[in-house]
Amino acid sequence: MWQRVQTLYLALASGLIISMFFCDKAGEVSFVSYWPYLVMLILITFLNILALTTWKIRVFQVRTTVLAALLTLALQAWLVVDFFVTGNDPLFHVAALFPIVAVILDVMAARGIWADELMVRSASRLRSSKRKKH
């Protein structure tokens, strides 16, 4: 499991999202103080951990990773909208950029997982054609 780079990508993305539970969004306002953010963070964390632990079911893992990336992208868009709606009063912390990094890591992981799946399918096809010849 840990020998694949996509597992490390998923672990880093999960770590970034989990760290948002303990970081402030702007000023003294944390991400978990606003319950819609909390729900999104819990859902994204669950999907990332689910993708991290289902390495034997690659197609499900890819779908879970892509769904986590889409939800994380939605969270990032929501944060950007909040930034522009609130004006220049609150200064957002660096943690507000963690979702975009997590999206990039999730997409890279999904590509790696899908490449593994294609490699396994190709090897299975070659093995099955070899058996039919003999």
Secondary structure, 3 states (H helix, E strand, C coil): CCCCHHHHHHHHHHHHHHHCCCCEEECCEEHHHCHHHHHHHHHHHHHHHHHHHCCCCHHHHHHHHHHHHHHHHHHHHHHHHHHHHHCCCCCECHHHHHHHHHHHHHHHHHHHHHHHHHHHHHHHHHHHHHHHHC
